[in-house]
Amino acid sequence: MEPPVLSSTEEMVELYRELSRHPGLSAACLGPDITTQYGGKYCSLYTEWSQRDLARAENVKFCRQYLIFHDGVSVVYSGPAGTCSEIKDELLSRESPSGALKAVLRKVPGKEKEKEKQFLEVWDQNRKVKSIDLTALDKHGSVYGDDQFGCLAWSHSETHLLYVAEKKRPKAESFFQSKAPELGASDEDTGHPKKEDAPLKGEQFVYHEDWGEALSTCSVPVLCALDIEGSSVSVLEGIPEHLSPGQAFWSPDDTGVVFVGWWHEPFRLGLRHCTNRRSALFYVDLTGGRCELLSEDTRAVWSPRLSPDRCRIVYLENEALGPHQQCSRLRMYDWYTKHTSTVLEAVPRQAWGAFPGIYCGALPGLCWAADSRRLVLDTAQRSQQDVFVVDTVTGTTTSLTADAPQGSWSVLTIDRDLLVARFSTPSCPPTLKVAMLPDTGQEAQVRWVCLQDAPPVPGISWGIRTLQPPPEQEHPQYGGLDLDAILLRPSEGPAAQKPPLVVMPHGGPHSVFTAGWMLYPAALCRMGFAVLLVNYRGSLGFGQDSVASLPGNVGTQDVHDVQLCVERVLQEESLDAGRVALVGGSHGGFLACHLLGQFPDTYHACVVRNPVVNIASMVATTDIPDWCLTETGLPYTPDALPDPAQWTEMLRKSPMCYVDRVRAPVLLLLGEDDRRVPPKQGLEYYRALKVRGVPTRLLWYPGNNHALAGVEAEADGFMNMALWLLKHLRC
C-alpha cells in the first residue's frame, strides 16, 4: 500500500503549525467618506482577525486598516494602510454613527487578589476621552461580551451607550458569620447597616439558573445605559420579570430601547445555536418605564436591525421549539405605522436559480442599503454559502455571488452601499472582498474586488456531488429530497496511489458543511487522506422540508444517507475501500458511532468528539432536553416526564444499541465543561467498548466545552486524531 504524503510526527506538527497560522476574518467597520480635492472619495476600512498562537496556547486578535477609493459606483482602488497590530483585552467595540468616536469595553486584570475589572472607554480620533471603571461603580455584574445577548449600542445623539450586563446580586453570607459591618456601609441617619447592603444570611449556595452551553455566566441579564458626559450608569427599569433582554438598540428618537426578550419561565434551556426559544421584540420607554410588545409573543425572534432612515426594523423569526435550526422568516416592523409584514417566508424546497431560504445564526450588524429599502445577508445554498440582496418592498431576492467563485461567502458589513465580505474555499483560507452595491435592478452586475488575498493551499482539490436516496429510503411525507457531499482529495503524490478515506458527517443535526475553509479537513487532505463531508437530509440550505424530514428518523435516515455517500464515492473514485475511517463531533459523533455498529465491515477506525451515544441517558443531564425528544420524534413540553415507552424509543434510536457490533478502534475526545452533550455520554461509550474488548482511548480536556475550541485542545486533538488514523488504517 502507498503511504500518505506525511507520516512522521514531526511533519504533522509542522503541517498543523503552518495551516493554523491562517487567520480568520471576524469583523469589519467602514469609516466616514472623505472627499479629495479632485472630487473622488475614499474611506478607511477597519478589520479584525483572529489567529491561533500555539506558543501562547490562545487565540490572538489583531486589526488591520485599509483604504478604499470609490466614485460611488465602483471601487477605484483599494489597499492596506499600515501593518497589523494585536488587540489586547477588548471584549466589545463599536464606532459611533458619525464615525467620530469609538466605544471599547475592556477587561483589565486585577492587582494581587483583586478580581478582573471591566472598563468602558470612549476614544475620539486621536485620544481616549473617557475611561469608566464599571466594576467600581458596582451597578451590575459583568458586562456580556457574547453574541447572544451582548451589544454595545450608541444613541443616535452619540451621548449615551447601551449594553447588557448580569444583574447585581445581593451579598450573601453564612448564618454563622460574625464579622462586623464595614465602615461606610451604614445609613447616614440611623447608623445602622443599610438595608439594601445587608448580606442575606444563608443565601450563598442558592442555585442560579444560567443559559447553558457557552453561556454559563449568563443568568439574569439587564439593560444598562451609560451617560457619557456624566460618566453615570443606570439600569433600565420596566422590563418584565419573566424576560431576559438582549440584542438591544436605541429607538429612532432615543426615548427608549428596542430589545429581544427571551422567556425564562418555567426554567432556562440552552440558548447557544438554538433559534427556536420563545422570544419576542419589545420596546421599553425610558421615561415612564412602559414596556410594549412589537412582535408576536408565541414565536422565536432574533437579530433586529434598524434601517438607516430609522423607520423600519427587520428581524428573523422561527417557530418556537421544534428543530433548533430551521429555515427562517424575514419579518419587518414599521416604527411609525406599527404594521408588521413578512418580507420572506420559509422556503419548502431549494431550487437552483431561486432563493434558497434564510439559514443563519444572525443578520450582519449593519445589513441595510443606503436606500433603507434593500438589505444584504448571507445564507447556505445547499453546500455553499452565498450573498443575497433582498428588496423589502417587493420581496424579490438577487444573488450577489452567482457569478463569483464557488465557495463560502459571508457579509461582514455594508455602509453607504459599500459592501465588505469574507470568502473562502476548502483549499483557500479567508480572503477580504469589497464591492459597491449597484442600484435596484442592477444588483447582478456587482463587481467584487479582492482587498486581502490568501494564496490557495497546494495539494487540495475539491468538488461537490449530489445524490438521490434509493426509493426504499425516501421519506413517506417528504419524498424527492436529495443530499450533497463535499469531497476533498490530495492533488499531490503518486498518480497510482489510492488514498484512504475519512468520512465526516456534521453535527446539529440541523447544520451544514459549506464549501469554506476548515482546518481539520484541509490538514488531513494535506496528509494524504481524502475527506468526505456529508450534508445528509435534515441539513440546512436544502429547504424546510429537508429539515422537517429528520426528526423521528435520526439513527436511520441520516445514517443511511452517510452510508450511501460513502458507498457511492468508493465506487466512483479511486480510493482505498480497505482504509475508511469516521470522524465526527456531537450529532456527527452520534452518526459515526451508529455507522460503526450498523456497518462494521465498512469502517476501520473512528475518532469522535463529545458524541451523543445514548439519548435516553442524555435527556436528564443536557441543557437542551427538548432536542432529545424532538429529534427522536416525540413531543416536548417543559412539564412532561418521559414515560417508559418514550425512554425505550430514545434508547432504540441511539448508537448504544449497536455497541455489540462495533469492531473498529475508537478514540474519544471529551470536553470536561460540555453542557450540551455532557462528557458522561462519552464515558458511557468508552466503558461499553472497553468491556467488549474494542481498542479504545479517551482524551479529557479540562476547561473546554462542547466545541473543544481551545487552542491547546484543538491542536492536541488534531495530533491524536491523525496518529490514531495512521495507526489503525495501517498507513
Stockholm file with secondary structure:
# STOCKHOLM 1.0

chainA/1-731         MEPPVLSSTEEMVELYRELSRHPGLSAACLGPDITTQYGGKYCSLYTEWSQRDLARAENVKFCRQYLIFHDGVSVVYSGPAGTCSEIKDELLSRESPSGALKAVLRKVPGKEKEKEKQFLEVWDQNRKVKSIDLTALDKHGSVYGDDQFGCLAWSHSETHLLYVAEKKRPKAESFFQSKAPELGASDEDTGHPKKEDAPLKGEQFVYHEDWGEALSTCSVPVLCALDIEGSSVSVLEGIPEHLSPGQAFWSPDDTGVVFVGWWHEPFRLGLRHCTNRRSALFYVDLTGGRCELLSEDTRAVWSPRLSPDRCRIVYLENEALGPHQQCSRLRMYDWYTKHTSTVLEAVPRQAWGAFPGIYCGALPGLCWAADSRRLVLDTAQRSQQDVFVVDTVTGTTTSLTADAPQGSWSVLTIDRDLLVARFSTPSCPPTLKVAMLPDTGQEAQVRWVCLQDAPPVPGISWGIRTLQPPPEQEHPQYGGLDLDAILLRPSEGPAAQKPPLVVMPHGGPHSVFTAGWMLYPAALCRMGFAVLLVNYRGSLGFGQDSVASLPGNVGTQDVHDVQLCVERVLQEESLDAGRVALVGGSHGGFLACHLLGQFPDTYHACVVRNPVVNIASMVATTDIPDWCLTETGLPYTPDALPDPAQWTEMLRKSPMCYVDRVRAPVLLLLGEDDRRVPPKQGLEYYRALKVRGVPTRLLWYPGNNHALAGVEAEADGFMNMALWLLKHLRC
#=GR chainA/1-731 SS CCCCSCCSHHHHHHHHHHHHTSCEEEEEEECCCEECTTSCEEEEEEEEEEEEETTTTEEEEEEEEEEEEECSSSEEEEEECSCCEEECSEEEEEECTTSSCEEEEEEECCSTTCCCEEEEEEECSSSEEEEEEHHHHTSSSCBCCSSSSCCEEECTTSSEEEEEEECCCCCEECTTCCCCCCTTCBCTTTCSBCTTTSCEETCTTCCCCCCCTTCTTCSSEEEEEEETTTTEEEECCCCCTTEEEEEEEECTTSSEEEEEEEECCSCCCCCTTCTTSCEEEEEEETTTCCEEECSCSSEEEEEEEECTTSSEEEEEEEESSSSSSCCBEEEEEETTTCCEEEEECCCSSCCTTSCCCBCCSCCCSSCBCTTSSEEEEEEEETTEEEEEEEETTTCCEEESSTTSCSSEEEEEEEETTEEEEEEEETTEEEEEEEEECCCTTCGGGCCCEEEECCCCCTTEEEEEEEECCCGGGSCSSSTTCCEEEEEEEECSSCTTCCCCEEEEECSSSSCCCCSSCCHHHHHHHHHTCEEEEEECTTCTTSCHHHHHHSTTCTTTHHHHHHHHHHHHHHHHSCCCTTSEEEEEETHHHHHHHHHHHHSTTTCSEEEEESCCCCHHHHTTTSSCHHHHHHHHTCCCCTTCCCCHHHHHHHHHTSGGGGGGGCCSCEEEEEETTCSSSCTHHHHHHHHHHHHTTCCEEEEEETTCCTTCCCHHHHHHHHHHHHHHHHHHTTC
#=GC SS_cons         CCCCSCCSHHHHHHHHHHHHTSCEEEEEEECCCEECTTSCEEEEEEEEEEEEETTTTEEEEEEEEEEEEECSSSEEEEEECSCCEEECSEEEEEECTTSSCEEEEEEECCSTTCCCEEEEEEECSSSEEEEEEHHHHTSSSCBCCSSSSCCEEECTTSSEEEEEEECCCCCEECTTCCCCCCTTCBCTTTCSBCTTTSCEETCTTCCCCCCCTTCTTCSSEEEEEEETTTTEEEECCCCCTTEEEEEEEECTTSSEEEEEEEECCSCCCCCTTCTTSCEEEEEEETTTCCEEECSCSSEEEEEEEECTTSSEEEEEEEESSSSSSCCBEEEEEETTTCCEEEEECCCSSCCTTSCCCBCCSCCCSSCBCTTSSEEEEEEEETTEEEEEEEETTTCCEEESSTTSCSSEEEEEEEETTEEEEEEEETTEEEEEEEEECCCTTCGGGCCCEEEECCCCCTTEEEEEEEECCCGGGSCSSSTTCCEEEEEEEECSSCTTCCCCEEEEECSSSSCCCCSSCCHHHHHHHHHTCEEEEEECTTCTTSCHHHHHHSTTCTTTHHHHHHHHHHHHHHHHSCCCTTSEEEEEETHHHHHHHHHHHHSTTTCSEEEEESCCCCHHHHTTTSSCHHHHHHHHTCCCCTTCCCCHHHHHHHHHTSGGGGGGGCCSCEEEEEETTCSSSCTHHHHHHHHHHHHTTCCEEEEEETTCCTTCCCHHHHHHHHHHHHHHHHHHTTC
//
